[in-house]
Amino acid sequence: MKIRVVIAVVAVVLMSAVPALAFNCPVVIKQAEDLIKKAEATKTNADTKPLIDEAKKLVGEAKGHHENAKTKKDHGDAVRKSKTASAYAEEAITLATP
């Protein structure tokens, strides 16, 4: 009896986790946009400007992948590009900090 309850609980948890992964794109895109805004608020210089521009370009591409997604790969591409954009923005913030 206990085993059936445990199996049922595990099944419910797994089924509720799968939809969460499918709608992860907007969250990651928003995080990247917030980091880009933070990077733009710092003192930009010749080293940081190209990084911020590249981050903006990648976020735009990520939005396109998400909006036109037909497969999981499209959503995966959106998440990957958003995370890469976040990395560029973080690098710009680090370089702008004295």
Contacts in CASP RR format, 6 or more apart in sequence:
PFRMAT RR
TARGET T0000
AUTHOR 0000-0000-0000
METHOD contacts of the structure
MODEL  1
MKIRVVIAVVAVVLMSAVPALAFNCPVVIKQAEDLIKKAEATKTNADTKP
LIDEAKKLVGEAKGHHENAKTKKDHGDAVRKSKTASAYAEEAITLATP
22 72 0 8 1.000
22 75 0 8 1.000
24 75 0 8 1.000
24 79 0 8 1.000
25 62 0 8 1.000
25 65 0 8 1.000
25 66 0 8 1.000
25 69 0 8 1.000
25 75 0 8 1.000
25 76 0 8 1.000
25 78 0 8 1.000
25 79 0 8 1.000
25 82 0 8 1.000
26 66 0 8 1.000
28 62 0 8 1.000
28 78 0 8 1.000
28 79 0 8 1.000
28 82 0 8 1.000
28 83 0 8 1.000
28 86 0 8 1.000
29 59 0 8 1.000
29 62 0 8 1.000
29 63 0 8 1.000
29 66 0 8 1.000
29 78 0 8 1.000
29 82 0 8 1.000
31 82 0 8 1.000
31 86 0 8 1.000
32 55 0 8 1.000
32 58 0 8 1.000
32 59 0 8 1.000
32 62 0 8 1.000
32 82 0 8 1.000
32 83 0 8 1.000
32 85 0 8 1.000
32 86 0 8 1.000
32 89 0 8 1.000
33 59 0 8 1.000
35 55 0 8 1.000
35 85 0 8 1.000
35 86 0 8 1.000
35 89 0 8 1.000
35 90 0 8 1.000
35 93 0 8 1.000
36 52 0 8 1.000
36 55 0 8 1.000
36 56 0 8 1.000
36 59 0 8 1.000
36 85 0 8 1.000
36 89 0 8 1.000
38 89 0 8 1.000
38 93 0 8 1.000
39 48 0 8 1.000
39 51 0 8 1.000
39 52 0 8 1.000
39 55 0 8 1.000
39 89 0 8 1.000
39 90 0 8 1.000
39 92 0 8 1.000
39 93 0 8 1.000
39 96 0 8 1.000
40 52 0 8 1.000
42 48 0 8 1.000
42 92 0 8 1.000
42 93 0 8 1.000
42 96 0 8 1.000
42 97 0 8 1.000
43 96 0 8 1.000
44 52 0 8 1.000
44 92 0 8 1.000
44 96 0 8 1.000
45 95 0 8 1.000
45 96 0 8 1.000
47 95 0 8 1.000
48 92 0 8 1.000
48 95 0 8 1.000
48 96 0 8 1.000
51 88 0 8 1.000
51 89 0 8 1.000
51 91 0 8 1.000
51 92 0 8 1.000
51 95 0 8 1.000
52 88 0 8 1.000
52 89 0 8 1.000
52 92 0 8 1.000
54 85 0 8 1.000
54 88 0 8 1.000
55 85 0 8 1.000
55 86 0 8 1.000
55 88 0 8 1.000
55 89 0 8 1.000
55 92 0 8 1.000
56 85 0 8 1.000
58 81 0 8 1.000
58 82 0 8 1.000
58 84 0 8 1.000
58 85 0 8 1.000
58 88 0 8 1.000
59 81 0 8 1.000
59 82 0 8 1.000
59 85 0 8 1.000
60 81 0 8 1.000
61 81 0 8 1.000
62 77 0 8 1.000
62 78 0 8 1.000
62 79 0 8 1.000
62 81 0 8 1.000
62 82 0 8 1.000
62 85 0 8 1.000
63 78 0 8 1.000
64 78 0 8 1.000
65 74 0 8 1.000
65 75 0 8 1.000
65 76 0 8 1.000
65 77 0 8 1.000
65 78 0 8 1.000
65 81 0 8 1.000
66 74 0 8 1.000
66 75 0 8 1.000
66 78 0 8 1.000
68 74 0 8 1.000
69 75 0 8 1.000
69 78 0 8 1.000
END
